[in-house]
Amino acid sequence: MSTAPTLGHRPGNAAEIIGQVLGDGGKEHSWSVRIVAAFAVTAPPVLRRFWEAEMVDVRPVIVGVDDSDDQDGLVRYAAHQATLRVVPLHVAHAIQLPWPFGNREDKDAEARASSRRGAAVVDRFEEVARAAYPRLTVAGELPLGDPAGTLVRRSPEASLIVLGHRGAGGFPRLPLGSVSLQVATHARCPVLVTRPGAPAEHRGGPVVVGADLVHHSPKAVEFAFAEAERRATWLQVVHALHRPALLPLPASGTTGEPRMRETEDSARRLLEDRIAEHRGQYPGTAVELRLDWSRPATYLTELSETADLLVVGSRGRAGVRRLLLGTVSGEVLHTARCPVAVVGHCGALRP
């Protein structure tokens, strides 16, 4: 279960462990970075008992960062998401351990240097988050291993993972299609991918969710309703009528424009049925249904120009096809002009 440090507490025997991890006694880094670094590498029973007793049972927002200087906006955006959810923010930076070859002393020195560099990165972005949201609880994580894998493993214990569009986050400078796409495909919590230059605060547009009548994603719709409520904005439920043959059309035998109207009416009724339960759960959220005869990804990208957030589902396929993420979801991650949230096979959405 994910946990957040309780400020003001110190385990009496942790200094030696922290010193072994960071190579400097941990004194040069913030307490949250030091304790998470220590716990990530080794967790003796006494430290584990402290952790379980003193930490709060919550699901934080996790933001993945690398060592570049242009991610302040990403961190502030993630901090705002944590504030909206009233949960802590965890700043994560993956540490790659040296290859298990060569001189033991050289490997240990390299591991300590990597830990110090990673802790410094997390320290810096923690301060960015605290400066923007002083009342927000902020902690650091220094997971060991490949960036995408560490975030996917953490995802069941997070309420949201936030990443930059280029797919970084401890996390080498790779284009979308690497870390961000892997995490969005496999994570067990919603993954929000921001665009370069995205403002930390919301810009007043609607939340837009793509609704597929064939491969319906109730979790994506539920997430979109919750986001619209958090942001005090309205929700657009969108369906592109690009495959009318798959819709349960009336057996009228009509053609042309009347048939298109009947198709639209049939799709609208299906959408209303699909969102009826969510309307009841979020009675204060205004909902607009939008249908258009176009390619789904093209239509969603057009709407993203003025949207506050675009929400899409993921079928989470396995094997080589998993890289597609679902054709529409994968395409809009590349083309949307606003942040995109991918909601796949999540457990109960909380908080």
Buried (B, 14 or more C-beta within 10 A) or exposed (E): EBBBBEEEEEBEEBBEBBBBBBBBEBEBBBBBBBBBBBBBBEBEEEBEEBBEEBBEEBBBBBBBBBBEEEBBBBBBBBBBBBBBBEBBBBBBBBBBEBEEEEEEEEBEEBBBEBBBEBBBBBBBBBBBBBEBBEEBBBBBBBBBBBBBBBBBBBBBBBBBBBBBBBBBBBBBEBEBBBBBBBBBBBBBBBBBBBBEEBEBEBEEBBBBBBBBBEEBBEBBBBBBBBBBBBBEBBBBBBBBBBEBEEBEBEEEEEEEEEBBEBBBEBBBEBBEEBBEEBEEEBEEBEBEBBBBEEBBBBBBBBBBEBBBBBBBBBBBBEEEEBEBBBEBBBBBBBBBBBBBBBBBBBEEBEE
